[in-house]
């Protein structure tokens, strides 16, 4: 199985723009970003999702209460 290469800055204008956007957010260009940069639209979508989640949006009460459900699971069976 082949490895997914890390994309370096200077590969394309789209990648450079996305890396500049990451730097503008005050983040380092992590290996995750370098791998996603193999498909610049995928990296752009990931950054958009990251911005959405990072803008202080709170979870709805229903969503927040469902976050603990894995803690109540035992070997694939619900314990509540």
N, C-alpha and C positions, 0 to 999 in steps of 0.2 A: 504494500500500500504506500503510495507516495505521500510526501508531506506537502502541506500547503505553504508556499513561500511567503516570507515577510516582504511587503512592498516598501521600498525605500522612497524617501522624498526625491522628487525630480523625475519620477517614472512617467507621470503625465500631469497635465494642468489640473485635471479633476482631483487627483490624489493630493497635489500640492495645496489646492484650495481647501480640501477637507482637513489636512494636517494643520493648516493655518487656523481653521475654525476651532480645532481641538486645542491648539495653543491659546487661542483667544478666550477659551472657556477656563483657562488656568490649569489645564490638565496636561500631563505628559503623554506622548504618543506611545501607548502601551502596545504590547505584542498583539493583543486582541484586535486593536484598531489596524495594525499592520496586516493582519490576516484578512480582515474584512475588506481592506482596501484592494484586494484582488478583484472585487466587484464594487466599484465606487458607489453605485446606487444602494448597495446593502449597507455600506458604512454610513452613508447619508441617512438612511432610514433608522439605523441604530442610534445615531447621534440625535435625531429628532425624537425618538422614543426616550432617550436619556434626558434630553431637555424637558420633555413633558413631565417625566417622573420627578425630575429634580427641581421643579419650580415651586415646591412647597405645597403641592396638591395633596390633600388629605384623602385617605381611603373612605369610601362610603361605609356606614355602619355595617351593612350586610357583608361587604367585602372584608372589612377588618375582622369581623367575627369568624369568617371562614378561613382566615390565615392560620388558625391554630388547629385545624382539622387533622393535619398529618401527625400531630402529637397524640391524638386519640386513636390512631390506627395501630393495630397489633397484627403483624404478619398477614396483612391484607384484609383483616376483618375489623369492622367498627366495634369499638368497645363502649360506646355511650349508650 
